[in-house]
Amino acid sequence: MSSFEQIDLRISPDEATDVIRRQLGDLRVVRRDGVIEFRTSTGFVVASLRPRNEPTGAKANLRYRTAPRLPLYLHKMSKGKEIRDALDEYRV
């Protein structure tokens, strides 16, 4: 089972990536097909950013992991929440 939640941000994906890198430097950043993925050193995806351009002022959408695929990966879901917490002040 895998579970994600989403929030919209008022900063661009590149700006959000800079914030995440400053606060959580232990994640790999992978850019693919217009999406920025954040992965652990073992390749486990904990969050992704997509560009948005909404009338609400949203410039990016953050999708972050809230539950692991397997109980073995329970410690990895906290990284998704750490990313959300790092970007919380930029929520729309």
N, C-alpha and C positions, 0 to 999 in steps of 0.2 A: 504494500500500500504506500502511495506517495501523495503528499498533500502540500499544496502551495496556497498562499494568499497574495493579494495584489493591493498596491496603493499607487496613486498618481502623485507625481512630484512637480514642483514649479521650477525646477532646474533641469538643464539638459542632461542626457545620458553621460556625456563626457565630464560635465561638472560633478555629477553624482559619483562617477568612477573615481575622480580625484579625491572626493571626500572619503569614500570607502578605502582607497589605498592608504590614505593618511591614518585612518583609524584602525584598519584591519590589514596590515601589510602582509599577512601570511597567506593570502588567497591569490590564485592565478587568475588572470583576466584573459578571456578568449573572445575575440570578435569574430562573429560569423553571421552572414546574411543580414546585416543591419542590427543584430542583437549582440549585446555585451553580456557574456556569462561569467559568473564568479564561481571558481572551483577550488576545492581543497587540493592539497599536494598529490592526493591519490586520484584526482579527476572527478570527484563527486560534485555535481552541480548543486550549489546552495542558493543561488539567486540569479536573476537576469534582468537586464534593463532594455526597454524598447522605446524608441522616440514616439512622442505624441504631440499633437498640435490641436488642443481643444479650446473652445471658448471659455472654459473654466480657468484657463491659465496653465493647464497641465502641459509640461514639455517632455515628460518621461513617465513610463510606467514601470514600477518595480514589482517583480514577481519573486517571492522568497519562500523557501521551504519552511514548513511548520511542523512536519512529521516525516520521519525517515521511511525509506523503502523497506527496511528490515530493522528489527530491534538492535542488531549489531551496530547500526549506524546512528544510534540515538544521540550521541555526542555531536554529530554533524549538524543536526537541525538547529542547534543553538547558534551556529554561524549565520543562518538565514535571519534569525531574530536580531543578531548583533548588527547585521547590515541594515535591517529595518530601523533599529534604534539609532544608528549613525545618521540616517537620512530623515528621521522623524520631524525635524524642524522645517524641512522643505516640503512637507505634505501639502496638497491642495486642499 
